[in-house]
Amino acid sequence: MAAAAALVAIAAPVLAAEFNPLGDGSDYNNADLLRDETTGCENCQQQPTEWNEPPFEIDWQLGLRGAVTEGDGGTRVEFLALPEVTLTHNTMRGSYAVGASSELSYDLDGNARVGSLTLDSSATYDFDAVTSAGLKGSFTLSQDDASDPDYADNVASAPLVLSGSVEGDVRREFGQFEGELRANAGRTVFGETTYDDASTASNDFQNTTVAGLGSRLGYQMTPGITAFVDGEANYEAYDEASPTLLVNLDNVTYEGRAGLNARVLTVLELEGSLGFGYRDFGDGSLDDFAAVLYDGRAIFRPDETLTLTGTFSTALQSPGTTSGATAKLTYAATGEAAYQVNPWLRLRGSAGWSEAHYQGIATDEYKWNLGVGADYLLNEHMDATADYTYSQSTTTPAAAVDEQRLMLGLTIHR
């Protein structure tokens, strides 16, 4: 009798359990496992599909400026609109972005101008931990201000310029070595120049098509110092012959550099290189051009509030509209400083200098500028901005041209 009572006590929890028509979950007592596999899942609950977030992250801003410019041509007052929008999509292996920006201006004389209109896109993709690729494309419509010192006094309207370019690169690490391959292509087309007497002049001789290849190989000497060599070749083809030289300026430009890059955490980055450039003209009547190339860059961030940047560069360039020249060698140096005084106020400063020497003619060009600015946060979506710049340019044998510009405005952003 006692044994029977014990068996009943042991079975009581089981008998008291709620009956489960789907079975107890075991492989011999589970309705889903024993069902006909040709039928659907009668006991599965379908989860609703929800659209949680947009495929692109949208970032935009609108700058509104009023500017007063005083120079040898007199005083000019203009109003500018600077809209900009960017769409970005991030994935586990890369990111994709498309953007548009423009500079629209209107002065008190009634002249409206599209300073620039730019459409650009970019993509990056990581194949694995040591291999990545990038692609960039850009299309720009621009028009300079006819009152700029680079144009003659009788120019009423500077030419419209259409330019498009695409660049791609692949990077890979091989232990202490890191390699990069680059390729680029582009096209630039100039419109007509309009003069005060309503006459026009063609600029087709400046239209160019370019294509190039480049590579870089670096060796990590220490965790913070990398030695590198960099080389590239760029082909430049002109639509028409030079109107002064009466020959085509088609050329291939070769550039090679060797240097060091040093990093100290995120506080300091230094890079310097020394190289050689050579421009080989397709027309045998033109003298080829060679130059020593110096390049350097320094970025100093002692803390999160201050950033100091300095650069020095040497470039072999096309002569532009300068009559009789076949090439231009430009030396340029820039310096920038940004200081976050507090969460509401940011101060900026800049300085620049450049010196250009033209091949084939006795003409030199000198430019320098100074600028200061400030951004003040009015609220979460609006900043007040102020900028002042002073610049001077000299193209021998002409006299120097000075210009001052004061610009005030608002930036409305996301």
C-alpha positions as MATLAB code, in Angstrom:
seq = 'MAAAAALVAIAAPVLAAEFNPLGDGSDYNNADLLRDETTGCENCQQQPTEWNEPPFEIDWQLGLRGAVTEGDGGTRVEFLALPEVTLTHNTMRGSYAVGASSELSYDLDGNARVGSLTLDSSATYDFDAVTSAGLKGSFTLSQDDASDPDYADNVASAPLVLSGSVEGDVRREFGQFEGELRANAGRTVFGETTYDDASTASNDFQNTTVAGLGSRLGYQMTPGITAFVDGEANYEAYDEASPTLLVNLDNVTYEGRAGLNARVLTVLELEGSLGFGYRDFGDGSLDDFAAVLYDGRAIFRPDETLTLTGTFSTALQSPGTTSGATAKLTYAATGEAAYQVNPWLRLRGSAGWSEAHYQGIATDEYKWNLGVGADYLLNEHMDATADYTYSQSTTTPAAAVDEQRLMLGLTIHR';
ca = [
       0.000    0.000    0.000;
       2.845    2.376    0.856;
       4.592    1.541   -2.435;
       1.468    2.431   -4.399;
       1.161    5.758   -2.610;
       4.771    6.590   -3.482;
       4.192    5.869   -7.162;
       1.121    8.124   -7.162;
       3.101   10.935   -5.470;
       5.857   10.701   -8.057;
       3.423   10.784  -10.964;
       1.317   13.618   -9.550;
       3.336   16.486  -11.139;
       3.139   14.812  -14.497;
      -0.553   14.163  -14.198;
      -1.106   17.722  -12.986;
       0.887   19.217  -15.942;
      -1.043   20.961  -18.690;
      -1.672   18.758  -21.705;
       0.376   19.857  -24.754;
      -1.168   18.661  -28.015;
       2.157   19.393  -29.823;
       3.993   16.802  -27.741;
       6.708   17.058  -25.131;
       9.447   18.074  -27.565;
      11.162   14.722  -27.866;
      11.952   13.190  -31.237;
       9.240   10.540  -30.825;
       6.513   12.821  -29.458;
       6.715   16.093  -31.467;
       4.063   16.984  -33.977;
       6.431   19.145  -36.111;
       9.084   16.431  -36.356;
       6.556   13.672  -37.120;
       4.461   15.654  -39.599;
       4.415   15.129  -43.349;
       7.436   17.090  -44.691;
       5.598   17.889  -47.896;
       3.240   20.210  -46.041;
       3.948   23.697  -44.650;
       4.838   24.632  -41.092;
       1.400   24.784  -39.526;
       2.703   25.902  -36.131;
       5.271   28.496  -37.283;
       4.515   32.153  -36.643;
       5.544   34.477  -39.494;
       7.354   37.639  -38.432;
       6.167   40.828  -40.152;
       8.658   42.549  -42.455;
       9.466   46.055  -41.228;
      11.366   48.942  -42.909;
      13.462   50.252  -40.041;
      15.750   52.843  -41.600;
      16.434   54.419  -45.012;
      19.139   52.919  -47.248;
      21.101   56.201  -47.231;
      22.136   58.559  -44.474;
      21.339   62.109  -45.613;
      23.538   65.051  -44.666;
      22.909   68.557  -45.985;
      23.724   72.195  -45.388;
      22.935   75.585  -46.898;
      25.331   78.504  -46.637;
      24.087   82.062  -47.175;
      26.765   84.749  -47.478;
      27.140   88.435  -48.145;
      30.570   89.545  -49.377;
      32.285   92.867  -50.017;
      35.409   92.741  -52.191;
      37.718   95.700  -52.672;
      40.545   95.693  -55.196;
      42.128   97.569  -58.065;
      38.890   97.144  -60.023;
      36.836   98.922  -57.359;
      34.375   97.668  -54.775;
      32.012   94.789  -55.474;
      29.103   93.593  -53.321;
      27.687   90.133  -53.940;
      25.412   87.564  -52.332;
      26.160   83.866  -52.386;
      24.200   80.660  -51.839;
      26.183   77.506  -51.048;
      23.903   74.435  -50.947;
      25.353   70.979  -50.353;
      23.850   67.500  -49.891;
      25.431   64.057  -49.409;
      23.886   60.577  -49.354;
      25.970   57.856  -47.671;
      25.363   54.115  -47.406;
      27.593   52.040  -45.113;
      28.002   48.272  -45.205;
      30.101   45.805  -43.250;
      32.760   45.854  -45.977;
      32.669   49.404  -47.305;
      30.755   52.603  -47.935;
      29.135   54.379  -50.877;
      28.380   58.071  -51.215;
      26.951   60.517  -53.743;
      26.872   64.261  -53.299;
      26.107   67.572  -54.933;
      27.260   71.097  -54.118;
      27.214   74.479  -55.788;
      28.197   78.125  -55.460;
      25.659   80.614  -56.813;
      26.371   84.351  -56.741;
      24.558   87.581  -57.548;
      26.097   91.068  -57.355;
      24.516   94.503  -57.055;
      25.218   95.224  -60.730;
      22.672   92.541  -61.612;
      25.150   89.866  -62.705;
      24.255   86.290  -61.755;
      26.858   83.553  -61.974;
      27.129   79.848  -61.294;
      30.524   79.809  -59.630;
      30.514   76.038  -59.493;
      28.185   73.068  -59.661;
      29.700   69.741  -58.621;
      28.367   66.190  -58.632;
      30.589   63.563  -57.072;
      30.479   59.961  -55.950;
      32.769   57.562  -54.131;
      32.927   53.937  -53.085;
      35.266   51.917  -50.875;
      35.320   48.142  -50.429;
      37.404   45.914  -48.146;
      38.009   42.510  -49.705;
      39.686   41.305  -46.511;
      41.736   42.670  -43.617;
      44.687   43.581  -45.858;
      43.117   44.388  -49.248;
      40.870   47.319  -50.153;
      39.747   49.254  -53.223;
      38.348   52.714  -53.853;
      36.647   54.532  -56.708;
      35.850   58.246  -57.097;
      34.047   60.174  -59.806;
      33.416   63.896  -60.194;
      31.699   66.230  -62.645;
      32.037   70.022  -62.327;
      30.599   73.044  -64.126;
      32.354   76.270  -63.124;
      32.840   79.877  -64.164;
      35.385   82.325  -62.748;
      34.594   85.904  -61.867;
      35.691   88.118  -64.781;
      37.048   90.668  -62.302;
      39.638   88.206  -60.983;
      43.254   89.346  -61.459;
      43.883   86.389  -63.797;
      41.699   88.012  -66.510;
      42.296   91.111  -68.611;
      40.360   94.304  -67.849;
      38.287   94.015  -71.047;
      36.882   90.558  -70.215;
      33.139   90.790  -69.598;
      32.458   87.107  -68.977;
      34.883   84.314  -68.177;
      34.402   80.990  -69.994;
      32.295   78.163  -68.632;
      34.425   75.133  -67.821;
      33.151   71.547  -67.859;
      35.351   68.909  -66.278;
      34.903   65.273  -65.365;
      37.253   62.771  -63.806;
      37.362   59.263  -62.413;
      40.007   57.756  -60.121;
      40.464   54.243  -58.804;
      42.960   52.530  -56.502;
      43.692   49.134  -54.971;
      45.733   48.731  -51.778;
      47.206   45.652  -50.130;
      49.518   44.909  -47.221;
      52.267   42.262  -47.464;
      53.600   41.953  -43.943;
      55.730   45.060  -43.427;
      55.201   46.142  -47.041;
      52.162   48.016  -48.341;
      51.400   48.554  -52.034;
      49.017   50.731  -54.005;
      48.017   50.842  -57.666;
      46.197   53.904  -59.093;
      44.499   54.824  -62.357;
      42.788   58.019  -63.479;
      41.098   59.548  -66.508;
      39.509   62.930  -67.163;
      38.195   65.432  -69.663;
      38.091   69.278  -69.517;
      36.233   71.537  -71.985;
      36.332   75.354  -72.056;
      33.621   77.642  -73.389;
      34.109   81.036  -75.077;
      35.437   84.192  -73.450;
      33.240   87.256  -73.903;
      34.693   90.788  -74.036;
      33.261   94.236  -73.311;
      32.584   94.902  -77.005;
      30.463   91.701  -77.197;
      33.122   89.878  -79.209;
      34.088   86.338  -78.248;
      37.195   84.191  -78.367;
      37.418   80.429  -78.567;
      39.288   78.453  -75.913;
      39.219   75.092  -77.688;
      43.011   74.986  -77.596;
      42.729   74.437  -73.828;
      40.431   71.400  -74.099;
      42.267   68.328  -72.846;
      41.850   64.616  -72.250;
      44.043   62.968  -69.609;
      44.764   59.421  -68.485;
      47.326   58.119  -66.039;
      48.709   55.252  -64.000;
      50.570   55.315  -60.707;
      51.872   53.099  -57.934;
      53.278   53.400  -54.429;
      55.293   50.924  -52.371;
      55.896   51.462  -48.672;
      58.014   49.630  -46.095;
      57.216   49.905  -42.387;
      60.608   50.464  -40.791;
      59.134   50.858  -37.282;
      55.509   50.927  -36.065;
      55.489   54.696  -36.660;
      57.857   55.255  -39.614;
      57.281   54.150  -43.208;
      59.641   54.622  -46.159;
      58.040   54.793  -49.583;
      58.637   55.236  -53.303;
      55.931   56.632  -55.581;
      55.791   56.895  -59.358;
      53.232   57.889  -61.974;
      52.836   58.647  -65.661;
      50.103   60.899  -67.095;
      49.203   61.402  -70.751;
      47.638   64.730  -71.767;
      46.080   65.268  -75.210;
      44.937   68.683  -76.529;
      42.069   69.168  -78.975;
      43.850   71.893  -80.937;
      47.295   73.387  -81.460;
      48.480   76.349  -79.392;
      47.429   79.600  -81.158;
      50.839   81.167  -80.459;
      53.212   78.216  -80.884;
      51.131   76.693  -83.722;
      51.932   73.161  -82.547;
      50.087   70.681  -80.347;
      51.156   70.468  -76.698;
      50.371   66.753  -76.261;
      52.722   65.270  -73.671;
      53.479   62.493  -71.223;
      54.596   63.601  -67.750;
      56.608   61.210  -65.577;
      57.053   61.811  -61.847;
      58.921   59.779  -59.242;
      59.377   60.424  -55.520;
      60.967   58.757  -52.494;
      60.329   59.776  -48.924;
      59.380   59.029  -45.322;
      56.093   59.135  -43.430;
      56.101   59.331  -39.624;
      53.159   59.117  -37.203;
      53.085   59.650  -33.445;
      49.692   58.266  -32.380;
      47.079   60.801  -33.562;
      49.124   63.787  -32.342;
      51.652   64.283  -35.138;
      52.016   63.221  -38.758;
      54.993   64.155  -40.917;
      55.717   63.295  -44.538;
      58.478   64.465  -46.831;
      59.675   63.381  -50.257;
      62.197   64.278  -52.930;
      61.748   63.391  -56.563;
      62.114   64.203  -60.227;
      59.598   65.167  -62.901;
      59.957   65.059  -66.675;
      57.490   66.306  -69.315;
      58.010   64.699  -72.736;
      56.275   66.567  -75.589;
      55.034   64.665  -78.607;
      56.046   67.434  -81.011;
      59.792   67.359  -81.641;
      59.997   71.154  -82.049;
      59.226   71.663  -78.345;
      61.879   71.379  -75.663;
      61.143   68.769  -73.031;
      60.981   70.046  -69.456;
      62.484   68.570  -66.260;
      62.421   69.671  -62.635;
      63.287   68.506  -59.117;
      60.170   67.911  -57.009;
      59.931   68.724  -53.279;
      56.879   67.796  -51.218;
      56.110   67.869  -47.504;
      53.194   67.766  -45.085;
      52.832   68.208  -41.320;
      49.699   67.776  -39.180;
      49.831   68.553  -35.451;
      46.925   67.823  -33.074;
      48.117   68.348  -29.488;
      44.549   67.900  -28.221;
      40.986   67.724  -29.510;
      40.637   71.528  -29.665;
      43.615   72.493  -31.863;
      44.736   71.376  -35.337;
      47.723   72.831  -37.207;
      48.435   71.846  -40.823;
      51.275   72.814  -43.136;
      52.085   71.701  -46.691;
      54.711   72.348  -49.348;
      54.364   71.033  -52.899;
      55.967   71.161  -56.337;
      53.909   70.532  -59.468;
      54.457   70.306  -63.225;
      51.366   71.858  -64.816;
      49.907   73.015  -68.110;
      50.441   76.701  -69.026;
      46.740   77.604  -69.323;
      46.058   80.720  -71.382;
      49.577   82.138  -71.038;
      50.786   82.818  -74.582;
      53.976   81.142  -75.757;
      54.466   78.915  -72.694;
      54.655   75.126  -72.934;
      54.545   74.204  -69.223;
      54.431   75.708  -65.747;
      56.429   74.739  -62.651;
      54.656   75.769  -59.435;
      55.949   75.848  -55.866;
      53.266   76.306  -53.207;
      53.095   76.404  -49.410;
      50.019   76.570  -47.201;
      49.339   76.769  -43.475;
      46.064   76.316  -41.624;
      45.019   76.509  -37.976;
      41.703   75.624  -36.329;
      40.964   76.160  -32.637;
      37.787   75.129  -30.821;
      37.541   77.785  -28.095;
      34.413   76.245  -26.544;
      31.405   74.224  -27.765;
      29.976   77.365  -29.422;
      32.996   79.129  -30.958;
      35.577   77.931  -33.492;
      38.418   80.115  -34.817;
      40.253   79.598  -38.119;
      43.347   81.001  -39.781;
      45.180   80.369  -43.049;
      48.135   81.556  -45.085;
      49.318   80.639  -48.553;
      52.135   81.368  -50.973;
      52.883   80.192  -54.502;
      55.491   80.896  -57.153;
      55.121   79.776  -60.767;
      57.710   79.820  -63.564;
      56.680   79.349  -67.199;
      58.730   77.266  -69.604;
      59.608   79.016  -72.874;
      58.883   82.629  -71.847;
      60.320   85.087  -69.310;
      57.159   85.317  -67.200;
      56.832   84.514  -63.493;
      53.798   84.535  -61.228;
      53.762   85.213  -57.483;
      50.769   84.942  -55.142;
      50.208   85.047  -51.409;
      47.219   85.367  -49.103;
      46.208   85.616  -45.452;
      42.848   84.804  -43.930;
      41.040   84.634  -40.588;
      37.575   83.376  -39.772;
      35.187   82.305  -37.028;
      32.141   80.055  -36.674;
      29.647   80.617  -33.856;
      26.979   78.023  -33.032;
      23.624   79.796  -32.717;
      21.602   76.633  -32.171;
      21.616   72.953  -33.078;
      21.094   73.601  -36.791;
      22.534   77.087  -37.459;
      25.993   78.686  -37.356;
      27.040   82.297  -37.883;
      30.271   82.706  -39.910;
      32.699   85.550  -40.564;
      35.769   85.556  -42.853;
      38.360   88.099  -43.925;
      41.041   87.494  -46.575;
      43.800   89.589  -48.078;
      45.572   88.477  -51.252;
      48.187   89.839  -53.624;
      49.249   88.524  -57.028;
      51.985   89.588  -59.419;
      52.576   88.405  -62.983;
      55.786   89.884  -64.289;
      56.336   92.391  -65.746;
      52.932   93.791  -64.635;
      52.456   95.486  -61.269;
      51.069   93.713  -58.197;
      47.303   93.455  -57.718;
      45.810   93.562  -54.207;
      42.403   92.392  -53.026;
      40.540   92.369  -49.711;
      37.334   90.462  -48.985;
      34.968   90.477  -46.009;
      32.252   87.826  -45.897;
      29.476   87.342  -43.315;
      26.694   84.814  -43.296;
      24.791   81.856  -41.881;
      25.121   78.118  -42.341;
      21.972   76.045  -41.875;
      22.693   72.346  -41.509;
      21.122   69.040  -40.573;
];
